[in-house]
Amino acid sequence: MRPDASKKIAAAAPKKGPNPVIIGAVIAAVVIVAVVVAIVMGTSGKSDGTAASAQPSGAVAADAGGILANAVPAKSNAPTLDLYEDFQCPVCGQFEKAMGPTITTMVEAGDVKLIVHTLTFLDDNLKNGFSKKTANAVACAADAGRFLEYHAAVFAAQPAQEGAGYTDAQIEEFATTAGITGPALTTWQKCNSSNQHAQYVLDTQTAAEKAGVNSTPTLQLDGKDITKTLTTPESLISQVKLATK
Amino acid sequence: MNLQGGGRRADFIGLLARLILGVVLIWAGAAKVTSPAVSARAVRAFQILPYDFAGYVGYALPIVEVLIGLLLVVGLFTRASAVLGGLMMVAFIIGIGSAWARGLSIDCGCFGGGGTIAASQTQYPWEILRDVGVAACAGWLVVRPGTPYSLDHRLFG
């Protein structure tokens, strides 16, 4: 053995490379900064779901929010339907084709109290803004007392290709289709172009998530999720009848 | 480098484990890093963490995944990165198992997407099996972090 040689090697070893502590600290600092920036960016501009700013008429003050779609108050013994939809969701479009007319008939007859929650999470998935734009536009229509009509017009024009969205001209047309005219139309146009209910739209999404609803369409009858039980319009009608006190 | 019998085979397994763990983490992180809001919702859909905290995890997770993945691919701080990567996999396995046990129908959102899906579309056994396999790679590296073609080897000898 040659002890002097091994000493030399031992003495030389630490100088061989850079200091791992410094490299590690730099990497850790970069991660921490990146994570903090991501969290700050992610949470800024979001709502806590409790803000009461610029609510459309018909806005429900209950926990999960939503817009009351009944133009005339429902019968006192009528059960409540909570409908969660995103205007860009193709399955919601199919749901509206199958169930929409039945629900509308029940609402008009006052057999159910319908609360519609216009969700907007698909904007993030599809990287566009059409869910929020139409959710604001339908809230403006609620101000004009034409919520269900506008709602139906949007779904009737849903593009075959998910994510293709709605043009500004279409969003204007829906208002006419929904029967908004005269001064009400001018008010609607102002509300639409100024994105008046933008905060309310964000609040609706947040409130739904907090209520544990993270897919669309979701239909709740008196708070109970019945989406998967709906095979035909008749199955909905019979469940509503059962829930009528 | 290990000169004992089987050392070269162990080196090869270590390199493979490092690359698998690293590439999976980069892939998973990169798929989510450009859609932070979707990632936050995917974490919330597990209904385990409180609403706000789940959001923070959703925003932070993709960045941490990409970074640990990069460290593993270049082989820098292999043992520490493998410990963190392995702990993340264990957390994912617990989360997916918990969602399964509670009867939730969600996509794990591991590689983007996430949220509620039809019950028939859930893939819990496969998602757990995959994460167990990746966790095994991490386990190997924690025990034997020395691998060929690593910066650890180049820089720190």
Interface residues (C-beta under 8 A of the other chain):
Chain A: A13 K16 G17 P18 P20 I23 G24 I27 V30 V31 A34 V35 A38 I39 M41 G42 T43 F121 D124 N125 K127 E209 K210 G212 N214 S215
Chain B: S35 P36 A37 V38 A40 R41 R44 A45 Q47 Y51 D52 G55 Y56 G58 Y59 A60 I63 V64 L67 L71 L76 F77 A80 G113 G115 T116 I117 R154 L155 F156 G157
